[in-house]
Amino acid sequence: MKGVILAGGLGTRLFPLTKITNKHLLPVYDRPMIYYPIESLVRAGVEDIMIVTGGQNSGEFLRLLGNGSDFGLKHLNYTYQEGEGGIAEALGLARHWAGGDRLCVVLGDNLIENNIRGAVEDFRAQQKGAKIIVKEVPDPERFGVTRITDGVVGEIVEKPKEPDTNLAVIGIYMYDERVFDVIDTLVPSARGEMEITDVNNWYVREGSMTHDVLEGWWTDAGTFQSLHRAADLVARGGANKVD
């Protein structure tokens, strides 16, 4: 299995901090934000990793991360997303590098307390399809949300104004090799982006979407409030703990 970290975008919700750097290079307590998703993948046993970046500061990722030796990696792969075409479009840039392997995709501003190795191993054994990781949250209107009925994942609704569930789909997704064919079928949403929720719902409709409930804390870090919360959580309890 290969890992893809999506670290593009302009990070406009964090202006003016992101006027001079990529959001994913901002500090979260004692290290840059991008370190956390890399550590999540490495500790889950995924060591062949591509980082999708963008914007005017993409070269800073190479300066910071190099070949990944600080994480015990032999190399890191990089690709560049022009503009803001959405998460699914960014994932599509990894098509040729993926080479038919399964993928574990992590949004670059997601931090978790515990190791996801168990979920990754379960997906390795899954015959086909995809897997999402879900977590109950107090502010589900900020995320894609779903219901789990008798172990079956229901339709994912993106940022509902009046959510009828608080079960959020966090920014860690796992896909079989068909994900790129699914991306090819997408049309841009009302905001002009290729939505990862549309990819996930394709697998939901097929009946091949599984899920894992995350234990421990999780947060994104895409707003000033969540960036502050992320730093506080790391300061108090660390991140990516070994099970």
N, C-alpha and C positions, 0 to 999 in steps of 0.2 A: 504494500500500500504506500502511496505517495501523499505528501501533505502540501496543501496550497494555503498560503496566508494572503488575504486580500487587504492591501494597505494603500489603496489609492484614494481618490477623492480630494476635495479642497478643504474639508473640515470647517465649513463656514460657521457652524454653530460655536466654534471656539475662536472666532476672530476676536481680538487682533493677534492672539498667540500664533495662529496658523498663517498669518500674512508673511511670515519669514521662515516657516518650516512646515514639514508635513506633520499632521496630527499624530501619527504613529511614532514620531520621534520625540514627542513631549515626555517629560519625566512623570512617572507614576511612582511616588515615594523614592526608592533608591536606584531605579534604573529606567531606561527608556521603555515606553509602552510596547514597542515591537518585541522586546525580549520575552514578554509573557506568553504570547501565542506560540513563539518558537519553543519555549520550554514546555508548553502543554503538549506539543507534538512529540518532542524528543522523549519526554517521560512516558508517553503512551506507546513508545516503540516505533514511531514514524520518523525516519532520519533522512529521507530523500525529499527535500523541501524546496518549493518555489515560492518566492515572494513577488506578488503583483503590486507594483507601485505606480505612481503617476505624479502629475504636477511639476513644479519647477525645482523641487528639491530632491528628486529621486536619487541623484548621485550620492546624497548623504547616507542612504542606506548602505551602499557599498563601502563608504568610508567607515561607517560604524560597525558593520557586521562582517565585512570581508568575506572569507570563505566559510564562516561558521565555526571556526576552530574553538572559539570561546564556549561553544555549546557542545563540544565533542564531535562536531560534524567534520566530514572530509571535504564537503563543499556545500555551497548554497547556490540556488538558481534564481535568476531575476528576470522579470519581463515588465513591460511598460504599457500602461493603459492611457490612451489619449482621451482627454475629456472626461465626462462623468456619465457613462452609459449604463451604470448600474452594476450590481453585484454579479448577476448572471453573465453579463458581457465580460466583466473582469475574469471570471472563472473560465470563460471560453478561450481566453488567451493561453491557457495551459494545455490546450488540446493536444498539440503535437508532442510536447514534453511528456505528457501523461502516458502516451504510448499504449493505451488500452488497459492500464492498471486502474485499480480502485483508488478513490481519493478520500482524504479527510480534509475538509475545508474549514478554515477558522477565520473569522473576521478579526482584523488586526487590532481592534479596540476592545476585544473581549478578554476578561480576566476571570479565572476560576480558582477556587480554593483547593479542590481535590483533583486527583489524577483521573483521566478518562480512559485509561488503558483497558479497563473491563469492557467499555462500550466499543472500543476499537476492535478488540479481540472478538467480541460477539459479531461485529459486522464482517470481519474476515470470514467467519463461518457461515454467514448468511448466504443463501443460494443466489439471490439477485436482489435488486432494488436499492433502497436508500435507508438511511437512519437519521433521525433528528434527536437532539437532546432538549428536554423540556424542563421548566422550572416554574413553580408558582411564584408570582411577583405581586407587589402591591400596586403597580402602575401599568397594567397590561395594555392600556391604550397606546403605549409607546412602542409596542412590539407586534410581531405576528403571533396570534394566539390560536389554540386548537383545543379540542376535547378528545379525551381518550375514553372509548367505550368498549368494555370487555377486551381491553388490550389493543383495540384497533384505533389507529390515528384518524381523526376526522378532518374535514376541510380546514385549512389554515387561512385565517382572515387577517389581513395586514392592517395594523394600526386602527382597529375599530374605534369609532367615537364613543360607543356604548357597549363595551365588551361584555359578553355573557359568560365569560370564563376568565380566570386569571392565570391560566397555564400558558406561559410564554415559550416560544421556540427561540432558544438562545443561538448565538452565532457560531455554532459548530455543526457541520453537516457532513454526512458520508454518502458517497454515491458509487454506483457501479459504472462500468465503462460507457453506458448508454447516455450519461448525463449530457454529453456534447450534442448528441442527436436531439435531445429534448430542448436544449438551448436554441438549436436551429429552428425550432417550431415557434419560438416566442415572438410576440409583437410588443413594442414599447407600451408601457403603461401611460396613464394620463400625465404623469410627471416626466415622460420621455425616457424612461429607463427600462432595461430588461430586469425583471424582478425575480429574485431567488425564490420568493413565495410561489410564483407560477411554476418553477421547476419542481419544488417540493409537492405542490398539489397534483402535478402529473403523476408522481409516484403514489400519492394518496389514492387517486382515481384508479390506478392500476391494481391497488391492493398490496403493493410491495414495500410500503413505507413502514418501518418499525421505529421504535423510540426507546429512549433510556431517560430515566428521571435523574437529574443531577443532584447529588448530595453536596452539602456545604454551600458556601456563598458563591455568587456569580454577579458580575456587573459589566456593563459596557463602560466606556469612558469617552463618549462622544459629545457630552455637554459639560459645562462648568460644574454643575452639580454632581454628575456621575464621575467626572474626573477626580473631584475632591473625595467622593465616596470611595473610589478605587484606591486612592493613596492611603486613606484611613484604614481600609480593610487589609491592605498589604502590611501596613505598619503594625497593626494589631495581631495579625494572624498568619501572614505569609500567603503564598499562592503556589499552586501546582504541587501540593504535598504528595508525597509517595504514600500509596495505600498501605 
